[in-house]
Amino acid sequence: MEVVPTEPEVATDQTATGGTGAVPGEQGHFDVVVVGGGPGGYAAALYGAAAGLSVAVVELDKVGGTCLHRGCVPAKAFLETAAVHRTVQAAAEFGISAGPDQASPTVKFSVSQERKQQVVDQLFNGLSGLLKGRGVTVFNGSGTLLGGHRVRIAGNDGTTTEVSGNDIVLAAGSVPRTIPGFDIDGTVVLTSDEVLALDALPASVAVIGGGAIGCEFASMFSDLGSTVTIFEALPTILNGCDDDVVRTVVRSFKKRKIDVKAGVTLRGHTPAASGGTVVSYGDGESLAVDAVVVSVGRRPRTEGLVADDAGVTIDERGSVVADAVMRTSAPGVWAVGDVVAGTPQLAHVAFAEAIVVIKSILGEPVLPVDYSRVPWAIYCHPEVAFAGMTEAAAKAAGLDVVVKKDPFGGNSRARIIGDTEGMVKLVAERRPDGTTGRILGVHMVGPWVTEQLGAGYLAVNWEATADEVAQFIQPHPSLSETFGETVLALTGRGLHVA
């Protein structure tokens, strides 16, 4: 990977002047102004403040953004509720009984909602305290970048303020995409925003979109007792995941009676007089459901983000165009997170991009984010986690590969916890002499794999060989042994894996 030396945009002794000619420390002027307080925005603020920069954040709602308040955190809180429900349902297998209702535990989703909100509020308060403790100034309102590194803030209190910065970071995030024929009403047709505010579970749900978010919602609703149907326009769900991983998830969903309708065209829906709606699809087919969850991805929130004289290029899809170190077409203006064109919409990617930006501003050497090797985590049941190339992608690139797979069914820890569904699959290059070289991709599906990807991510990004990684010892009994066993098998001398 290339380490890119960068020229400092701001002198670290805070004596430089910004694009407006204002002096740092002057009222309303900062070293860095961040527009958006989600993961990318607040990470830039915290990292910059830790380096001694004066930082302001402009946030329309609450710091933490979609991830904390309407995305990652609340969604995973509900998925944990679903996991607890599964555990209670299976408690009798462990010799534990809670009485005659053991087979059908009751879900009080309003209580789940309260617990989710407690988790969110605690994290929000902690983040707010961190920003305050590091001297970051937070403006509540909508920010628009003007020419000359000025940001106009339409305050939530009705006032208008203008601030300026030596450098500007655009981190306005994203909003859920919608599709024609399914206007969001917040009652029957929902996006992730409305789903995470429910206080009762619908009996039947149609999830439109079989990507990561759609599969997470489908898994959650199913585990909590709803009848679930997934509609996906592409030939399969979880597009971009390794084929073996997708097959494992589809098989699991089928066993749990989650109906996956892939490769279908939706025609619209007709609200029913008694409540709910009827979804039309395919060649005259229909399905009556209580709720429809539109989960077809997210679009960048760039409406009103930059004025015409700001010099920032917005592409035809509404994304901000930025280079490998997150520089936009306007000098001293950077972009991170979901607003950036062609990058994964992942909170941890936004964190990494924010660090790249602040290091660049400080004139420090930076390592651009390698988007082809970032870690991915999908929290449906079974969980999915991966980094690097799929088997199909490696072969399409003309690489000769060695593939090894190890099912969790042979893992003692998986047997102990009663969750054996899934596997670890490794894709490595084959050297001309037939031996195994560097590990190209690590793909996991099964129990707690989102917590196990670290070793595989490091192996892929350090371009480690199977021989090198195989020397590291995994604890026994542990779920991580499956990764270790699979790597050992790549060397040609596996223990439990041929």
N, C-alpha and C positions, 0 to 999 in steps of 0.2 A: 504494500500500500504506500501511497505517496504522502509524505509529510510536506505540507505547503507552508512556506514561510510567508508571513503577512506583514504588511506595513501598518504601524499603529495608527488608528483613527483618532485616538485621544491620548495625550501625554499622561503618564501615570502620576505625575505630580500635580495634575489638574490645573495646568496653566495654559492649556490650549484653548482656542476659540472655536466655536461651532459654526455651522453653516449660516446662522443669522448674524454672526458677528458679536453675539452676546458672550459675556464672560461667565464661565462656570461658577456657580455659587450665586449668581444674580437671581433675583426672585423670578420664578417661572422657567428657569433654565437648568438643565441637568446634563450630566455626561451622557446618559442613556435614557431615552423615553421608550417604554414598551407599550404597544397598543394591544391589549388582550392579556388577561390574567389567568389563562389556563396553564397546563403543564409547561408548554414551551415558553410562555410569557413569564410565569413566576420563576421558572428555573433560570432564565436569563437575568431576572432581577436579583435573585438570591446569589447567583454566581458572580454577577457583576459587583454587587454590594460587598461580597466577601473579598473582592480584589481592591476595594477602596473607591469604587466609582459611585457617584451620586446618581440614583436611579428613581424614575417615576414609572408607575404602572397605571394605565387607563383601563378600567374594567367595567363593562356595562352592567353585569349582575354581581356575582360574588367571585372573589379570587378562588382558584381551583378549577374554574371553567366547567365545561361539559363533563370531563372525566370524573371530577369529584361529585358534582351535583346531579347530573342527568345521564351518566354514562358508566364508565368502568366500575367505579366503586359501588354505587347503588345496585347495578346489575349483578355484580358478584356477591353482594350481600344477599340478594334474593336467591341466587344459585346456591349459596350456602344453606339457606332455608330449605331448598329442595334436597340438598345432600343430607341434612338432618332428618328430613321426612323419610328419605330412603333408608337411613340407618335405623330409625324406629320401626319401620315396616319389617326390616330383616332382623330385629332384635331377638326374636324367638330362636333363630338359628344359633345364637350364642348362649342360649339357655336363660335368656332374660325375658320376663313377661311382665307386662303392665296391666294385666287384667283382660277382660273379655273383648275390649276394643283394640287389642294389640294389632290385629290385622288391618285395621283401618283408622290410623291416627287422624285426628281432626286438625285441619289447617285453619288457624285464625289469621287471615292475611293482613288484617288491620294491625295486629300485633307485630307481624313481620315488617310491616311498613314503618311502625314506630321504631323498631330496632334499627332498621336501615337508616332512618333519619338520625338516630343517635350517633351511629357510626360516622355519617357524613358531617354532622355538626361538630363532633369532636375533632375530626381531621381539619375542618374549615377553621375552627378556632386555633388549632395548632399552627396552621399555615399563616393565618393572620398575625399571630404572635411572632412567628419567624420573620415575616416581612417588616413588622414594626421594630423588632429588635435589631435588625440590620439597617435601620434608617431609610427604608424604601417608602417613598411617598405614593399613596394610592388615591387615584381620582376615580370617583364613581360616575360613570357616564359613557357615552359613545364617542370614540376618537376618530377623527379624520385627518390624515396626513396632508398637509398643504405644502407648497413650495418653501424652500429655505429651511427645511428641517423643523417646521412648525406643526404642532398638532392642535387642532381645534377640538375642544371637549364639550359636547352637549350634555351637561350634567343631568343626573336623574332628578335633581331638585329644580330643574327648569332654568338654571343659569348656564351661561356660556363662558368658557375659560380657554385661554390659549397658552400653551407651554412650548418650549423648544428644547432641542437636544443636540449635542455634537453628533450622536448616532441615534437612529430610530430602528426599533425592532418591531416588525409587523407580526403579530401572533394572535389574530382575531378568531382562530378556530374554525368550526364548521357547524352546520345544522343538518338535520335529517333530510334526505332527498325524498321526494314524493313521485307518484306516477299518475298519468292521466286516468281518469275514471275512478280514482280512489281519493277523493278530497278528504282531508283530515277533519273530523268533527269532534275528536276528543272523547267521544262516548262509545261509538261502534268502530270507527276507523281510527286507528291510533298509530303514532310513531313511538320510538323508544322513550321520548319525553313523557308521553301520557301513560305508557305501560308502567313506568317507574313511579307513577303517582297513584296507581290503583290501590283501593282499599278492599277490593273483593275480587275473587278469581272468576273469570268467565268459564262456563262449562265447556264451551267449544271455541277453538281459535283457529283462524287461518293465518299463517305467517307467510307473508310475501317476501321472498328472498331467502336463499339458502346459503348465504355467506356466514361469516363468523358470528355476527350479531344475531342473525335470524336463527341459526342453530342453537345459540345460547338461550334465546327466548323459547324456542320450541322445546328444548330439553327441560327448562325450568317449569313451563306450564304443564308438560306431560308428567313430570315427577310429582307435581302438586295436585294432580288429578284431572286436569283438563284434557279433552280430546283435541289432538293437534294434527293439522295438515300443513305441510310446507309446499309452497308453490315456487318453483325455480325455473326461469326461462332457459338457462343453460342446461346442457345434457346431464349435469351432475351437481350436487351440492358441494360446498367447500372448494370452489374452483381455486387452483393454485397450490392446494395441498397434494402430497404424494398419493398416487392412486391406491396403494395398499391401505393408507390411513383412511382415505375416503370410504373404501369398501368396509372397513371395520366400523366406522361410525354409522353408515347406512344400515349395516347388519344389526347393530345395536338398536338403532331407532326402530327398525322393523319389529324386533322382539318386544319393544315397549309400545308397539302399536302407534308410533308416529308415522303417519302416511306421507311419504315423500313423492310429490308429483313433479318430476324434473322434465325439462324440455317442453313445457306447456306455455300456451299463450293465454293471458288473462283478458277477458272481455269487459269487465266492469262488475258492478254489484247493484243489487236492488234491495233497499231497506224493507224489512218485513214489518207488517202492522203490529205484530205481537212482540217486536223487539228483535235485535240482531239484524242480519242481512243475508242475502243469497248471493254468493260469488259465482260469476259465470266464467267459464274457461273452456279451452279446447274447441271441439266441434259440437257446441250445444250442450255441454255438460254443466252441471251446477252443484253447489254445495252450500247448505244452510249452516251458518255459524253465529255465535253470539258476539264475536269480536274479530276484527281484522287488524293484524299488526303489519304495517308497512315497514319493511326492513331491507331497503335496497341501497344502502350506503349513505354517505354524507357528502354534502357539497360545501366548498369553502365559503366562509362568511366574509365576502369582500364588497358587498353592496355598501357604498358610502365610505369605504375604508380609505381610499386615496383620491385626492382631487386631481384634475387634469394636469395641473402644473407641478405635480409632485415628481413626475419623471419615472414612475414605477410601471413596468409592463404587466398587464393582466391578460392572460391568454383567453382563447375562445370559450373555455370551460369555466372561466371566472376565477382561476387560480393565479397566484403571484408567481412570476417567473424568477428563479434564483439560480445561482451557479453552485458549484460543489461546496463552497464554504459559505453558502447562504446569502451572498450578496445579490441584491436586486440590480436593476438597470440604473438606479439612482445612487450616486456616490453617498456612502455613509448611511444607506438604508438597507436593512437586512430583513429576512423573513424566515420564520420557523413554524413547524407544526402543520396543521391541516390546511392552511392557506397556500402552502407551497405546491407547485405543480409537479406531478409525477413521483411523489414520495409516499411511503406507507403512512396511513393515518393512525399512528400508534403513539400513545403518550410517552413511552420510553424513547422513541425516536425523536420526539420533540425535545425531551430533556437533552439528548446528545447533541442535537442541532443547536440548542441554546448555548451549550458549552463551546461549541465551535465558533459561534458568533462572538462571544465575549473574549475568547482567546484571540480571535482575529482583531477585535477592537484594541486589545492590549498590545498587539504586535507580536504575540507569541506564536511559535510553530503550532500548526493544527493538523489533525488527521481527519479529513472529510469522512462523513458517515458513509459506510459501504452498505447501500440499501439491499444489495443482493445477499447479504449475510446477517441481517438483523434477526433477533429472536422474535418468534411469533408464538402467541399463546391464545388458545381458544378454550373457554371454560365450560363448554357443554359436557354432558356425561355420555361417553367417556371423554376426558380431556384430550386436547391435541396441542402439541408443541413441536416446533421445528426451527431449524436454521440451516441455511445453505441450499444446495441444489437438490431437486427431486431426481429420482432415477430417470424419469422421462426427459427432464431438462438437460441432464448430463449427457445422455445419449444423443439428444438433439444437437448438442454442442460438439458432437464428434468425439467425445471422450470414451475410452474403453474403461468400463467400470466393474468393480466387484461389489456385490450386494450381500449383506447378511441381515437376517431377521431373527429376533428372539421374542417369543410370546411371553406375556406376563403369567400365563398359566403355569409355567415352571418355576416361578419366583416364589420363594417361601414366604416372604413378607406379604406378597399379594394374596397368597392362600390364607395367611393368618387374618388379614383384615377383610377377607371375603370379597375381594374385588380383583378378579383375574382377567377381565376383558381387556384386550389390547396387545401391543407389542412395541418393540424398539426396532427401527430399521436404519441401517447405516449404508451410505453410498460412498465408495472410495474409488480412487483411480487405480487402474491396473498398470503396473510398470511393464516396460518391454520384456523383462525377464520373467514376467508372470507373478511377481510378488505384489503385495498391496502397498500403495503409496499413501498420499495425503487423503485425509477424510474430507469429502466434498459436501456431504449433507447428513444431518442427523434428524430423524423423523420419529416422533413418539406419539402414541395414542394409548390411553389407559389411565390408571389411578395416579393422581397427583403428578402427572408428567410436566405440568407447568412449573412445578417446583424442582424438577430434575434436569431441566435443559441446560443449566449453567455449564456443566462439564462439556457437553456437546457443542455449545456455542463457542466456548474457548478453543476447542479442538478445530472447529471449522475456521475460525478467524485467525488462529495462529498457524494455520495450514500444517497442522501436526499430522504425522503419519500414524498408521495403526500401531506399528511397533512402539512408538513413543508413548501413545496414550495407554496402551495395554499394560505398561509397567506400573501404572497407578492403581492402588488398592482401593476397592470399594468395601464398605462395612457390611457385615453379615449378621443377621438378615436385614436387608434393606431393599427397597424398590430400585435404588440406583444400581444394584448388582446387575440388572438386566442390561443396562448400558455397558457396564464393564465386561460382561460375558460376550456381548455382541462384538465389541472391539477385539477381544481376545480371539474370537472366531475369525475375524478378518485377517489375523496373522497366519491363519492356517492351522492353528493348534488350539482350538477351543476346548473348554472343559465340558460344559453341558450342551453347547451348541456346535453342531458339526460344521 
